[in-house]
Amino acid sequence: MALSNRKYLVDIILISLLMVTVLFFQGNRGQVSADTKDIYKNIEVFTEVLRQIEENYVEPQDSQKLIYGAIKGMVQSLDPHSSFMTKQEHRDLMIETKGSFSGVGIEISMRDNVLTVVAPIEGTPAYEAGIKSGDKIIKIGKKSTRGMGLTDAVKNIRGKKGTKVKLTIARKGEEKPIEFVITRDVIPLKSVRSLLLAPDIAYLRISNFQSKTARDLSAALKKIEKDHKLKGLILDLRNNPGGLLSQAIEVADLFLDSGIIVTTKGRNASQDMQVAAKKNDIEGNYPIVVLVNGGSASASEIVAGALQDNKKALLLGTKTFGKGSVQTILPLSDGSGLRLTTARYYTPSGKSIQSSGITPDIEVEYIPPKKEGEKRKPKFIREKDLKGHMENDTQAKESKKPEENEKDSRIKKILEKDNQVVQAMQLLKTWNIFSQIKTGQ
């Protein structure tokens, strides 16, 4: 582009910015103040910088790239969760909330200006590789993440199925950074899984909140309730990084017949809302234990807070992530998009969980299963620990049963390797026992 044409383009941009500013203040006359002159002055400075770059920078630059870069910097300065998306990034986000995407399967956020893993998505390459909630991503490939925004980080981590990406992680308790080379894959967003851990205790796992989560959860629960008289339910929200606010509300509503689910408060009255539960057709007259941890964020915290404050469930695990803000996706005229923090949300008791998180009713740390060959000394010596002990005749018969099916294997794996699920089951069983005990009058 010739220099004269570049000057012309910059002038057009200046005129456009001024017109947008005028229209903005015309539409917000009630808010107009002495700041108007400052707005014009700052836009003039922005245009001066743009003109200097266009005319004097050592190499020619693309005007759209410069302006997009300025917008990204402006939005990034607001908070860790607001971001500007190009047309392609906006399109990818819309696909992600509805179906699948290609990447490694982690939800990331900014904590103390460091790119941090909220949680790996269960069953994905990142999950299988051993990425954990709280891991700090210090390098993606050869690029340092210092000063890198969320959108750019996501773009660098994602890629075509079958390609590899190296993530360098700083992990609490580890002296040196850990390197993970992960093969990208299509990340299917199947958000609901269900199992019967016992004939009368169901286990429902929500890995994230997408467009069909509430519907799938309702269908899974109705199917279980049709064939089994439940005496307890475990709802697993651990390492669930969140997702759609609307789905969190619908999921909480499945278990509540009355009471407040969530309240949001924003700068504008249009962002303020209070959502109340309505009567539903889920049976639900059994005790519920909700599992949470530091990877439970955003939409997960809405569900956990709603069930805890309405005395519908006990929370078991460790303190949640603490993301108490609402992001609205705003489509822009050229197909790009703006993810903007527009409100804070509050649990039914009026508590904001931003940064503080939700404290479970019963705090139980997760104990990793022992590694193959590792021996742990039992707390107490029992008959079965004695060499040459006599077998129980019932156990001997059971050992001769046919091979377990796949579902039984999954149940066995959970009960052998997940102490928090085991604790929740014990709690539910104890709950049922105590409910039958008659207290003295």
C-alpha positions in Angstrom: 0.0 0.0 0.0 1.4 3.4 -0.9 2.2 5.9 1.9 -0.6 8.3 0.9 -3.1 5.4 1.0 -1.8 4.4 4.4 -2.4 8.0 5.7 -5.8 8.0 4.2 -6.6 4.7 5.9 -5.5 6.0 9.3 -7.6 9.1 8.8 -10.6 6.9 8.0 -10.0 4.9 11.2 -9.8 8.1 13.3 -13.1 9.4 11.8 -14.7 6.0 12.5 -13.5 5.9 16.1 -14.8 9.4 16.7 -18.2 8.5 15.2 -18.4 5.4 17.4 -17.6 7.6 20.4 -20.3 10.1 19.5 -22.9 7.4 19.0 -21.9 5.8 22.3 -22.4 9.0 24.2 -25.7 9.8 22.4 -27.0 6.4 23.5 -25.8 7.0 27.0 -26.7 10.6 27.6 -27.5 9.9 31.2 -23.9 8.9 31.8 -22.2 11.7 29.9 -19.7 13.7 32.0 -16.5 15.7 31.7 -14.9 12.3 30.7 -16.1 12.9 27.1 -13.1 15.2 26.3 -10.7 12.7 27.8 -12.2 10.0 25.5 -11.6 12.1 22.4 -8.1 13.0 23.6 -7.2 9.3 24.2 -8.5 8.2 20.8 -6.4 10.9 19.2 -3.3 9.6 21.0 -4.2 6.0 19.8 -4.5 7.3 16.2 -1.2 9.2 16.5 0.5 6.0 17.5 -1.1 4.1 14.7 -0.1 6.7 12.2 3.5 6.7 13.4 3.7 2.9 13.1 2.2 3.0 9.6 4.6 5.7 8.4 7.8 5.0 10.3 8.0 1.4 11.5 10.9 -0.5 9.9 8.6 -2.9 8.1 5.1 -2.4 6.7 2.3 -3.7 9.0 -1.2 -4.9 8.4 -3.7 -2.4 9.8 -6.2 -5.0 10.9 -3.5 -6.9 12.8 -2.4 -3.7 14.6 -6.0 -2.7 15.6 -6.8 -6.3 16.7 -3.7 -6.3 18.7 -4.6 -3.1 20.4 -8.1 -4.4 21.2 -6.7 -7.6 22.6 -4.4 -5.7 24.9 -7.2 -3.5 26.0 -9.5 -6.4 26.9 -6.7 -8.4 28.4 -6.0 -5.6 30.9 -9.5 -5.9 32.4 -9.3 -9.3 34.1 -8.0 -12.9 33.4 -11.3 -14.1 31.9 -12.2 -11.4 29.4 -10.8 -11.8 25.9 -11.1 -10.6 22.3 -11.6 -13.4 19.7 -10.9 -13.3 16.0 -13.6 -14.6 13.6 -12.0 -18.1 13.6 -11.5 -18.1 17.4 -15.1 -17.1 17.9 -16.3 -19.8 15.6 -14.2 -22.4 17.4 -15.7 -21.4 20.7 -19.2 -21.9 19.4 -18.3 -25.4 18.2 -16.6 -26.2 21.5 -19.8 -25.6 23.5 -21.8 -27.8 21.3 -19.7 -30.8 20.3 -15.9 -31.3 20.2 -12.6 -29.7 19.4 -9.1 -30.9 18.7 -6.5 -30.3 21.4 -5.2 -31.9 24.6 -8.2 -31.4 26.9 -7.4 -28.9 29.6 -9.3 -25.8 31.0 -6.9 -23.0 31.7 -7.1 -19.7 33.5 -4.8 -16.9 34.8 -3.8 -17.0 38.5 -1.4 -14.4 39.8 -0.6 -13.6 36.1 0.5 -17.1 35.5 -1.2 -19.5 33.1 -2.7 -22.2 35.3 -4.5 -25.4 34.7 -8.0 -25.3 36.2 -8.5 -29.0 35.4 -7.8 -31.6 32.8 -10.9 -33.0 31.1 -11.4 -36.6 32.1 -10.3 -39.2 29.5 -8.4 -36.7 27.3 -4.7 -36.8 26.4 -3.8 -34.2 29.1 -5.6 -36.3 31.7 -3.9 -39.5 30.6 -0.5 -37.8 30.5 -0.8 -36.7 34.1 -1.5 -33.0 33.9 -3.1 -31.9 37.2 -5.3 -29.1 38.5 -3.0 -26.2 39.8 -0.2 -26.9 37.4 1.5 -23.7 36.1 2.2 -23.8 32.3 5.5 -21.9 31.9 6.2 -22.8 28.3 4.2 -24.1 25.3 6.6 -25.6 22.9 9.5 -23.2 22.9 7.4 -20.2 23.7 7.4 -18.7 27.2 3.9 -18.0 28.5 5.0 -14.9 30.4 2.7 -12.1 29.2 0.7 -14.5 27.0 -3.1 -14.0 27.0 -5.6 -16.9 27.4 -6.7 -16.7 23.8 -3.2 -17.0 22.5 -2.4 -19.8 24.9 -5.4 -21.8 23.8 -4.5 -21.2 20.1 -0.9 -22.5 20.8 -2.1 -25.6 22.7 -4.7 -26.7 20.2 -4.0 -28.2 16.9 -4.7 -31.0 14.4 -5.4 -34.5 15.7 -2.2 -36.5 15.8 0.2 -33.6 16.2 2.2 -33.1 19.3 2.7 -30.2 21.7 5.2 -29.9 24.6 4.0 -28.3 27.8 6.5 -27.3 30.4 4.9 -27.3 33.9 5.9 -25.9 37.2 4.2 -28.0 39.9 3.9 -27.4 43.6 6.2 -29.8 45.5 8.5 -30.4 42.5 11.9 -28.7 42.5 12.3 -28.7 38.7 9.9 -28.0 35.8 8.2 -31.1 34.3 7.9 -31.5 30.5 4.9 -33.3 28.9 4.9 -34.1 25.2 1.2 -34.7 24.5 -0.4 -35.9 21.3 -3.4 -33.9 20.3 -6.7 -35.6 19.7 -10.4 -34.8 19.1 -11.8 -33.9 22.5 -15.4 -35.3 22.7 -17.4 -33.3 25.2 -19.4 -36.1 26.7 -20.2 -34.4 29.9 -22.2 -37.0 31.9 -21.3 -40.5 33.0 -23.3 -42.7 35.3 -22.8 -45.9 37.3 -24.4 -47.9 40.1 -21.7 -48.3 42.8 -24.1 -50.5 44.8 -27.7 -51.6 44.1 -29.1 -48.5 45.9 -26.3 -46.0 45.5 -25.8 -44.1 42.2 -22.7 -42.3 40.9 -23.1 -39.4 38.4 -20.0 -37.6 37.0 -20.2 -34.3 35.2 -16.9 -33.4 33.5 -18.0 -30.0 32.2 -21.2 -28.0 31.4 -22.1 -27.9 27.7 -25.4 -27.4 25.8 -26.9 -30.9 26.6 -25.5 -31.5 30.1 -28.8 -31.0 32.0 -30.8 -33.1 29.5 -28.2 -36.0 29.6 -28.0 -35.9 33.4 -31.8 -36.0 33.7 -32.1 -38.9 31.3 -29.3 -40.9 33.1 -30.9 -40.3 36.5 -34.4 -41.2 35.3 -33.1 -44.4 33.8 -31.5 -45.4 37.1 -34.5 -44.4 39.2 -36.8 -46.5 36.9 -35.1 -49.8 37.8 -33.6 -49.1 41.3 -34.9 -47.7 44.5 -32.1 -45.3 45.4 -30.9 -44.7 48.9 -28.2 -42.3 48.0 -26.5 -40.4 45.1 -22.9 -39.2 44.6 -22.6 -36.3 42.3 -19.0 -35.9 41.2 -18.0 -32.3 40.2 -14.3 -32.7 40.8 -12.0 -31.3 38.2 -15.0 -29.8 36.4 -13.8 -26.5 35.1 -17.3 -25.1 34.4 -19.0 -24.1 31.1 -22.4 -22.7 30.4 -24.2 -20.8 33.2 -27.6 -21.8 31.8 -26.7 -25.5 32.2 -25.4 -25.1 35.7 -28.8 -23.6 36.6 -30.7 -26.4 35.0 -28.6 -29.1 36.7 -29.1 -27.5 40.1 -32.8 -27.2 39.3 -33.1 -31.0 38.8 -32.5 -31.5 42.5 -34.3 -28.5 43.9 -38.1 -27.9 44.1 -37.8 -24.5 45.7 -35.3 -21.9 46.9 -32.7 -19.7 45.1 -30.2 -21.3 42.8 -28.0 -18.3 42.0 -27.9 -14.5 42.0 -25.9 -12.4 39.6 -25.1 -8.8 40.0 -23.5 -6.6 37.3 -22.8 -3.0 36.5 -26.1 -2.7 34.5 -29.5 -3.8 35.7 -29.8 -6.0 32.7 -27.1 -8.2 34.2 -28.8 -8.6 37.5 -30.9 -11.7 38.0 -32.1 -14.1 40.7 -32.9 -17.6 39.6 -35.4 -19.6 41.7 -35.8 -23.4 41.5 -39.1 -24.9 40.2 -40.7 -28.2 40.9 -39.4 -31.0 38.7 -40.1 -34.7 38.0 -36.9 -36.1 39.4 -37.7 -38.3 42.4 -34.7 -37.0 44.5 -35.9 -38.0 48.0 -32.6 -39.5 49.0 -29.4 -38.1 50.5 -26.9 -36.6 48.0 -23.1 -36.1 48.5 -21.4 -33.7 46.0 -17.7 -34.3 45.5 -15.6 -31.1 44.8 -11.9 -30.1 44.7 -9.6 -27.3 43.6 -10.5 -28.1 39.9 -14.2 -27.5 40.5 -14.8 -24.0 39.0 -17.4 -21.6 37.8 -20.6 -23.5 36.8 -19.5 -26.4 39.1 -19.4 -23.9 42.0 -22.9 -22.7 41.2 -24.3 -26.2 41.4 -22.3 -27.0 44.6 -23.2 -23.7 46.3 -26.9 -24.0 45.4 -27.2 -27.6 46.8 -25.2 -26.8 49.9 -27.0 -23.5 50.8 -30.4 -25.1 50.2 -29.5 -28.0 52.5 -30.1 -30.5 49.6 -26.6 -32.1 49.7 -23.4 -32.4 51.7 -20.2 -31.3 50.0 -17.2 -33.6 50.4 -13.6 -33.0 49.2 -11.5 -29.9 49.2 -12.0 -26.2 48.6 -13.1 -25.2 45.1 -11.3 -23.0 42.6 -13.1 -19.7 43.3 -14.2 -18.3 40.0 -17.2 -16.3 40.8 -17.6 -14.2 37.7 -19.9 -14.4 34.7 -18.6 -14.0 31.1 -21.0 -13.1 28.3 -20.0 -13.9 24.7 -20.8 -10.9 22.5 -20.7 -11.3 18.7 -19.2 -8.4 16.9 -20.1 -7.0 13.4 -17.1 -8.5 11.5 -17.7 -12.0 12.9 -15.2 -11.6 15.7 -16.3 -12.0 19.3 -15.8 -10.5 22.8 -15.8 -12.6 25.9 -16.6 -10.0 28.6 -16.9 -10.3 32.3 -20.3 -8.8 32.9 -21.4 -9.9 36.4 -20.4 -11.6 39.7 -22.5 -14.5 40.9 -23.5 -15.3 44.5 -24.7 -18.4 46.2 -28.2 -18.5 47.7 -26.9 -17.3 51.0 -25.5 -14.2 49.3 -21.9 -15.3 49.4 -19.5 -14.3 46.6 -17.1 -17.1 46.0 -14.7 -15.0 43.8 -11.2 -16.0 44.8 -12.3 -17.6 48.1 -14.0 -20.7 46.7 -16.6 -23.0 48.4 -15.5 -24.9 51.5 -17.0 -28.4 51.6 -19.0 -29.6 54.7 -16.6 -32.5 55.1 -13.0 -31.9 54.1 -11.3 -35.0 52.7 -8.0 -34.8 50.8 -7.6 -37.1 47.8 -5.0 -39.8 48.4 -3.4 -41.0 45.2 -3.6 -44.8 44.8 -0.4 -46.7 45.6 1.9 -47.4 42.7 2.4 -50.9 41.5 4.8 -52.8 43.8 4.5 -50.1 46.5 3.7 -51.4 50.0 2.0 -49.3 52.6 2.0 -50.4 56.2 -1.6 -50.9 57.4 -2.8 -48.8 60.3 -4.1 -51.9 62.1 -3.1 -55.6 61.6 -6.2 -57.6 60.8 -6.8 -61.3 60.4 -6.6 -61.1 56.6 -3.0 -59.6 57.0 -1.7 -62.6 58.8 0.2 -65.1 56.7 -1.7 -68.3 56.1 -5.0 -66.9 57.4 -8.2 -69.0 56.7 -10.4 -67.7 53.9 -14.0 -66.8 54.4 -16.1 -69.5 52.8 -18.4 -66.9 51.1 -15.4 -65.1 49.7 -14.1 -68.4 48.4 -17.3 -69.0 46.5 -17.4 -65.5 45.1 -13.9 -65.9 43.8 -15.1 -68.6 41.5 -17.6 -66.3 39.8 -17.2 -65.6 36.1 -15.0 -62.8 34.9 -16.4 -59.3 35.8 -17.9 -57.3 32.9 -16.6 -53.9 31.9 -19.0 -52.0 34.1 -18.0 -54.1 37.2 -14.4 -53.4 36.4 -15.1 -49.7 36.3 -16.8 -49.8 39.7 -14.0 -51.9 41.2 -11.4 -49.4 39.8 -13.2 -46.4 41.4 -13.7 -48.1 44.7 -10.1 -49.3 44.9 -8.4 -46.1 43.7 -10.7 -43.2 44.8 -10.7 -42.6 48.6 -13.1 -39.7 48.3 -15.8 -41.8 46.5 -15.3 -44.5 49.1 -15.8 -41.9 51.9 -18.9 -40.6 50.2 -20.3 -44.1 50.0 -19.6 -44.8 53.6 -21.3 -41.5 54.5 -24.4 -42.4 52.5 -24.6 -45.9 54.1 -24.1 -44.4 57.6 -26.8 -41.8 56.7 -29.3 -44.6 56.0 -28.4 -46.5 59.2 -28.8 -43.4 61.4 -32.1 -42.5 59.8 -33.5 -45.8 61.1 -32.3 -45.3 64.7 -35.1 -44.1 67.0 -33.9 -41.4 69.4 -35.1 -41.2 73.0 -38.0 -38.9 73.7 
